């Protein structure tokens, strides 16, 4: 391993907007874990700093400073609406992606309680959606209807369509693509079936918006500014006209997200989304080639390792693999010491390092899991270096665990 130094690490943003961290005597750090928390894009950073001076006031105030903040906030909503293909008044900004998902599930389920109390969810949805569905059905007397997925992580379309068409369904949820394994979901087919049944479809685009074309096959859309290079602390919830929602929080001037959000953060999020959307095709091609390289070399060069998710119909920047006889936390720690920031565990509960409910639902190996989510501007030479050291470090972790000769 490379030498460690007691001096504090110093973050830096290169000309591609990618964050690297270096410390005296240490190798340059490479961030390969941008899922949900991508490096802040330079344009978003500039917008945030400018808005600190122009948008510091409470946008609910009637004085000039408050009105200026309101203009910036409405401008952010308008810019986001333009990217997703919605009306500005349909866009609400939340204090987090999780808050947006919780609010979407709970308020739509409550608003449609006369239609029924069931919530239909694939088994690979984010924990935030699954937990919110449990809360919604507990109060309505309905059921959480779980729909299985195949070995690639894609929902069983026939069973999803059948579940959505049953009587008593208040809401159906389906992620646009899985943020852990990258597999895209058949949202168009499911949305068409949900529309025939009169059931609103919540599409979680938290891993997709800014990286892939999301389309218009949704009734409620949730997204995460932190994932596309905006600041943390901004979630997006877009609701089509005609979807009935009912507040679940105490009465407040901001009835969906009491207290509102940071105006500078909202403006920076909108700018980052515009930049990401404009650059999407080029970023897609560059990162898709790197992920293809990772998939091929890991499968060929790391023994007893399974690369999961759809190899083709997927997000351009996400790849996950699992190695037999390896502790995921130990491997992440070893790679971190060498300068590589990668993730393990479930993408939506990674801090707990619990076995991934997504991989378990897919029926694939859950142990020794490593997930990469490449930020924009990831260097090919950095991915090459990661792939060069990975087989040796997997072997070292196995040896440390008493497993040799693989």
N, C-alpha and C positions, 0 to 999 in steps of 0.2 A: 504494500500500500504506500501511497505517497505520504510524506511527512505532514504532521499536524502542527499548527502554530497557535499559541494562546491569544494572538492578536485578533480583534474582532473582524468578522467577515465584512466586506464592503460590497453592497449591491451596485451594479452598473447596468445601464441599458444601452445596448449597441445600436447601430444605425438601422437595424431591422426591427427594433422595438423589443428584442428579446433580452430578458434579464439574466445576467450571469453574476455570480458572486465569487469573489476571490479573496484570499487572505495571504499575507506574507508566508512564503514557503509552501503554499498549497497550489494544487492544480486549479485551473479555471473551472468554476462550477457550471454545470449544464442542467437547465431545468427541462425535464421531459415529463412533467406532471402539471399540466395546465388545465385539467378538467375542473371547471367551476371557479377557478382562480387563475386566470391567465395573466401574464405580465401586462401591466397597464400600457396601452399604446401611447406613443409620444403625443399624438394629437389630442388624445383624451386628457393626458396630464396637463397640456397647455390650456385646454378648455376649462379644466377644473380650477387651475390657478387664476385664470381670468375671472371666472365666476365667483371666486371668493371675494373679489372686490365689487362685482356688479350684482351678485345674487345672494348676498348674505342675509337679507332681511326676510321676515316672515311673509310668504306670498299671500297670506290671508289679510294682511293689513291694507288699509286704503291709502296710506301716504305714498309719496313718489317712490321711495325705496322698496316698499312692499309691492307696488305695481310693477316695478322693474323686475323684481324676483318672479312675480307671476308670469310676466312675459317670457322670461327664460324657461320657466317650468313648462308653460304651454308650448313653447317652441320645441322643447325636448320631446314632449308627447307627440307633437305633430311629426317630427322627424322619424320617430319610432313607428308611428302609424303608417307613414309613407313606405317604409321598408317592408312591413308585414302585410300591407294592402288592406288597411282598415281606416276608419274614421278617427280623427283625433279624440273625439268624445268617447270612443270605445276603449281607449287606452288608460289604464290605471297603473300607477307606479307604486311598488311595494317596497318595504324595507329589506326584503330578501327574496330569493327564489322560493325558499321553503314557505315563507309567508304567503306568497302568491299562490302556490299549490294548495296550501291549507285552506285559504280563503275561497279559492275556486271550488273545491270539492264541497266544503261546508255550506257556502251560500247558495250554490246551485241546487244541492240536495234539499236544503231547507225551502228554497223557492219553489221547488217542484214536489213538495211532500204530498200534495193531493194526487199526483200521478202515481206515486209509489215511493217505497223507501229503499229499493235495492240500488247498489252501486256496482257496476261491472268493471273489473280491472284485470289486466294480464298479470301474471305472477312475477314479471320482471320490472314492474313499475318502480319508481323511486320509493324509498321508505316513507317519504313525506306524503305521497299519494295513498299508499297502503294504510298508513296510520290515520290519515284524515278520513279515509273511507270507513275504517273501523269506528271512528267517533261519530260519523254521520249516521251509520246504520244503527248504532247503539241508541241514538235518540229517536230514530224514526221507527224502530221495530222491524227494519228491513234486513237484508243480507248483503254481505260482501261476496259477490260472485267472482271467483277466481278463474281465469282462463289460462290454460297451459300454453307453453311455447315449445318449439322444436329444439334440436341440438344446436342450432345457430343463434337461438335467442329470439326467433321470430314467432309472433303469436299465431296460434291456430286460427286461421281466418274463418273457417266454417263454424267453429265453436264460438268464436267471438260474435259473429253475425247472429247466430242462434240465440246467444245470451242477451244481446241487445234487443232482439225482437220479442222477448218474453214480456208479459204484462208486469207492471209494478216497478219498472226500472226508472229511477230518477235521473241517473247520470251514468255515462260510460267514459272511461279514461284510456288513453293510449299514447305512449310516448312517440315522438316523431322518429327518433332513433335512440338506441340504448347507449347511454354514455359510458358504460363499462366495457362493452365488447364492440360497439360501433355499428351493430346491425340495424338497418333501417326497417321500420315497420310498415305494414300495408295500410296506411292511414286513409287513402282514397277509398278503398273497398269498404273499410269499416265505417267511414263517415257516410258513405252512400246508404249503407244499411241502417245506420243510426237515424239518418234523415227520414228514411221510409217509416221508421218506427216512431218518429217524433221525439227522439231522445237526443239531448245535446251531447256532443263529444268534446271532452277536454283533451287537448293535445299538449303534452309537455315537450316543448322545443328547447329545453334548457341546455342540451348538448349539441343542438343543431343550428340554431339561429346565429348567423354570422359565419357559419362554416359550410352550410348546405342550403339549397333552395327548399324552403319550408312549404310553400304552396298555400292553397286556400281551403284545404279539406279539414276544417275545424270550425267549432262553434265558440269554444273558449280556448285561448292560447296562453301558455305560461312560458317565460324565458328568463334567463339569468345574465345580467350585464357582465358579471365577473368572468363568465365563460368566453365572451367574445373580445375581451381586452378592455372592458370598461372597469370602473371601480367596484369594489365589493360594496354591498349594502343597497343595491338597486335590483329589484325584481320587476318583471313586467307581467301584467295580466290584461289580456285583450278579450273583450266580450262582444260577440256579434249582437246586433239589434234583434230583439225577439226572444233572447234567452232570459228566462225568469230567474232572478237571484233575490235572496232576502238576507239582510245583514244578520250576523250572529254576534257581533261585538256590541258593547254599550253604545248608545247614541253619541255621535260626534259629528262635527262639521265635515270631516273626511270619513264618510260612513263605511268605506271598505277597508281603509288602512288608517285608523285614527292616529293623528299626529303628523301625518304626511311624511315626506322624505327630504333629504338634503337637496337643495336646488343645484349647488355646484356638482354634486355627484350625479344628479339626473342629467344635467347638460353634458357632462363628460361621458356618461353612458350612451347618450344619443349620438354624440360625435364619434365615439368608438364604433358604434354599430354602422354608421354611414361609411366609415373607413373600411371596416371589415367586409361590408357588403360590396363595396366598389372593387375590392381586391380579392373577392371570394374565388373567382375562377383560377386566378394565378396561384393563390395560396392552396387551393384544392389540389392542383396538379403537382405542386412541389411537395406537399406533405403526403399525398397519396403515394408518390413514388418512394418516399422514405419508409412509409408503413409497409408497402409491398416488400421492400428490402428486409425490414425487420421480420416480417412473417416468414419469408423464405429462409433467411439465415438462422433464425431461432429454431425453426423446425428441422433444419439440416444439421446444425452444429451443437445443439444442446440436447443431450440424451434424455429420454423419458420426459419430454416436455410437449405440452399440447397447446397449440395456438388456436384460440377460440374466436367465434363470431364469423359472420359471412365474409368471405375473402373479397367479394366484389361489390355487392349491394350494401354499402356501409358508409359511415362517416369517413372523411379523408384523413383524419388526424389521430384516430384512436386505435390502439391495438393492445390486446391482453393475451398473456400466456401463463400457463401454470406448469410448474416442475414438480414431479413426483419426488418424495423424500426430502423436500425442502421446506423450511419454515419461512413463510413470506416476510414476516417482520425481520428475521435475521438477514435475509437477502436484501431487503430495502435498506437496512442499516449498513450492510457491507458496501453496497453501491453508493450510498450517501457519503461514506468515508472516502470513497474514491472520487467524489465530485459530481455524482449523478443523482438528481432528484427524481425519483420514480414513486409510484403509489402501489399499494396492495390493499386487499380487502375489498369490500363493496364500495362503489364509487360514491354512494350517498351516505355511508356510515363509516368512512375510512378511518376516522380517528379512533374507532374502537377496535379496528383490525379484526373484526368478526369475520367468519367465513361468509363469502358473498352469497346472498340469497339469489342473485341473478345467476351465478354459475350453478348453484344447486338446482334451481328451476330448469336450467338447460340440461342437467344430467351430466355435466362435465367435471373435470378435476377442480376442486376448490382450494387445495393446499398449494403452497409455493406460488401464489399468484402475484404477478407483476403487471401493472397497467401503465401504459404510456399514453399521454395526450399531448401531442406535439404543438407547442405554440407557433405562431407565425414566425417565419424567419429562422426556424431550426436549421442548423448547419449540417450538411451532409457529412462533413468530417467528424462532427460530434457524434452522430449516429453510428458512423463506422467505428469510432473508438469505443462506444458503448458495446457494440456487437463483438468487438475483439476481446474485451475483458469479461463479458458475460459468462461464457462457458467455464472459464477458470473459477470465477467466483461462485457459480452454482456448485461446482465440484468442491470448493472449499467449505461451503456451508454444509454440504452433505457429509464431508469428512468430519467437520466439527460436531455433527449430529450422530456420528457413529456409523454412517453409511458410506462404504467405499466400493470401488471397483465398478462403478456404473459408467 
